[in-house]
Amino acid sequence: MTTIANLSVSLDGFYTGADPSSKNPLGDEGAVLHGWFGHDVADRAQLTADDILRPEFERTGALVMGRDSYEHGQALWGARPPFEMPLFVVTHRPRADDVREGSTFHFVESFEDAWALAQYAADDRAVGLHGGGVIRQGLRGGHLDELQLHLVPVLLGRGRRLFDDVVESPVGLEILRVAEGPGVTHVEYRVRPGG
């Protein structure tokens, strides 16, 4: 089974600006990272209209995300999150499932448990990793097979950086595809542990 992820990042590697919160999910100056798909509400119809994001949605059977991604995404998703699949939220504060129209969020105490549950729930489809924290954990654990980065031509200088303290030994990234869009370059990689 394949584990995939995609994330918008600045050229200096930040996936949020400084001080992200539920009221400011992308942090100070971080909104520029999502400007390339230009939607104020992340609903499925808008996201799957995009030729870059649609294939990722179509091949994903379950998602793993961090608690911050869950909490920070509330304002963007509204009452109907765009996922329409099982979601496993990694958190040290478990709670009852959050059942929404088309999506159910299950709260799990460890990344490894969430990833295993997502593999089962995804059936024969890919497991997606949503958010910088779980992408880092997927890389650390050797679980991530494909990573698509949406490179936004900006240097943020501060915020949450994707690759800080991720690996102890080299990880190779083989380029599978490069596509240009307005204000963004999409690069899809195959992850090759061991360099």
C-alpha positions in Angstrom: 0.0 0.0 0.0 1.3 3.5 -0.9 1.5 6.4 1.5 1.4 9.8 -0.1 1.4 13.5 1.0 1.3 16.9 -0.5 2.0 20.3 1.0 2.5 23.9 0.0 5.9 25.2 1.1 7.9 28.4 0.7 11.3 28.1 -1.0 13.0 28.2 2.4 10.9 25.2 3.5 8.2 26.7 5.7 4.6 25.3 5.5 3.2 27.9 7.8 4.2 31.4 8.8 5.0 32.3 12.4 2.5 31.6 15.2 -0.2 29.5 13.5 -3.4 29.1 15.4 -7.1 28.1 14.9 -7.9 31.8 14.1 -4.8 32.1 11.8 -4.2 28.6 10.5 -1.3 29.5 8.2 0.3 31.9 10.7 1.6 35.4 10.1 2.3 35.9 6.4 1.5 32.2 5.7 -1.6 32.8 3.6 0.6 33.3 0.5 1.4 29.5 0.6 -2.2 28.6 -0.4 -2.8 31.6 -2.7 -2.1 29.4 -5.8 -5.4 27.6 -5.5 -7.3 30.7 -4.5 -10.2 29.4 -2.5 -11.5 30.9 0.7 -13.3 27.7 1.8 -11.6 24.4 1.1 -14.6 22.4 -0.1 -14.3 19.3 -2.2 -15.8 20.7 -5.4 -13.3 23.6 -5.5 -10.3 21.4 -4.5 -11.0 18.6 -7.0 -11.6 21.1 -9.8 -7.8 21.6 -9.6 -5.9 19.3 -12.0 -3.0 18.9 -9.5 -5.1 18.1 -6.4 -7.9 16.0 -8.0 -5.7 12.9 -8.6 -4.5 13.0 -5.0 -8.1 13.0 -3.7 -9.2 10.3 -6.2 -6.5 7.8 -5.1 -6.6 8.4 -1.4 -8.8 6.1 0.8 -8.0 7.4 4.3 -6.0 10.3 5.8 -3.8 10.7 8.9 -3.5 14.2 10.2 -2.2 15.9 13.4 -4.3 17.6 16.0 -3.1 21.1 14.8 -4.2 20.3 11.3 -7.6 19.2 12.6 -8.1 22.3 14.9 -6.6 24.8 12.4 -8.7 23.5 9.5 -12.1 24.0 11.1 -12.5 27.6 9.7 -11.5 26.5 6.2 -13.6 23.4 6.1 -16.9 24.5 7.5 -19.6 22.0 8.2 -18.7 19.7 5.4 -14.9 18.9 5.2 -13.6 18.2 1.7 -12.2 14.8 2.5 -15.2 12.3 2.3 -13.1 9.5 3.7 -12.0 8.2 7.1 -9.6 10.5 8.9 -7.3 9.6 11.8 -6.2 12.5 14.0 -2.9 11.9 16.0 -3.4 13.5 19.4 -2.4 13.0 23.1 -5.9 14.1 24.0 -8.2 11.4 22.5 -11.9 12.1 22.3 -15.1 10.7 20.8 -15.2 10.6 17.0 -16.2 13.8 15.1 -18.8 12.7 12.6 -19.4 15.2 9.8 -21.3 15.1 6.5 -19.1 12.7 4.4 -16.2 12.5 6.8 -15.5 10.9 10.2 -12.5 12.0 12.3 -11.1 9.3 14.7 -8.7 10.4 17.4 -5.7 8.2 18.0 -2.8 8.5 20.4 0.1 7.6 18.2 1.2 8.1 14.6 2.0 4.4 14.2 -1.5 3.4 15.3 -3.2 6.1 13.2 -1.2 5.0 10.1 -2.1 1.3 10.7 -5.8 2.1 11.1 -5.7 4.3 8.0 -4.1 1.4 6.0 -6.9 -0.9 7.0 -9.6 1.8 6.2 -8.1 2.7 2.9 -8.6 -0.8 1.6 -6.6 -0.9 -1.7 -6.2 2.8 -2.0 -3.4 5.1 -0.8 -3.1 6.5 2.7 -2.6 10.2 2.7 -0.7 12.2 5.3 -2.2 15.7 5.9 -0.1 18.4 7.5 3.6 19.0 8.2 3.8 17.2 11.5 2.5 13.9 10.3 4.5 14.2 7.1 7.6 14.5 9.2 6.6 11.5 11.3 5.9 9.5 8.1 9.4 10.4 6.8 11.0 9.5 10.1 9.3 6.1 10.3 10.1 5.3 6.7 6.4 5.1 5.8 6.1 7.9 3.2 6.4 6.7 -0.5 5.5 9.8 -2.5 5.6 13.5 -1.6 4.3 16.3 -3.7 5.5 19.8 -2.8 3.8 22.9 -4.1 6.7 25.3 -4.1 5.6 28.9 -3.7 8.2 31.5 -4.7 8.5 33.3 -1.4 11.0 33.3 1.4 9.1 33.4 4.7 12.1 33.3 7.0 10.1 31.9 10.0 7.2 29.6 10.8 7.1 25.8 10.8 9.7 24.3 8.6 8.9 20.9 7.0 12.3 19.2 7.1 13.7 20.4 10.4 15.0 17.4 12.5 13.3 14.8 10.1 16.0 12.3 9.2 19.0 10.8 10.9 20.3 9.3 7.6 20.0 10.5 4.0 16.7 10.2 2.2 16.7 10.4 -1.6 13.9 12.1 -3.5 13.4 11.0 -7.1 11.5 13.5 -9.2 8.4 11.9 -10.8 6.8 15.0 -12.2 7.2 18.8 -12.4 4.3 21.1 -13.4 4.2 24.9 -13.3 1.2 26.9 -12.4 0.5 30.6 -11.7 2.6 31.4 -8.6 3.6 27.8 -7.9 5.8 24.9 -9.1 4.4 21.4 -8.3 7.1 18.8 -7.8 6.2 15.2 -7.1 8.9 12.9 -5.6 9.3 9.2 -4.9 10.9 8.9 -1.4 13.9 6.6 -1.4 15.2 5.9 2.2 18.9 5.5 2.3 19.6 8.2 -0.2 
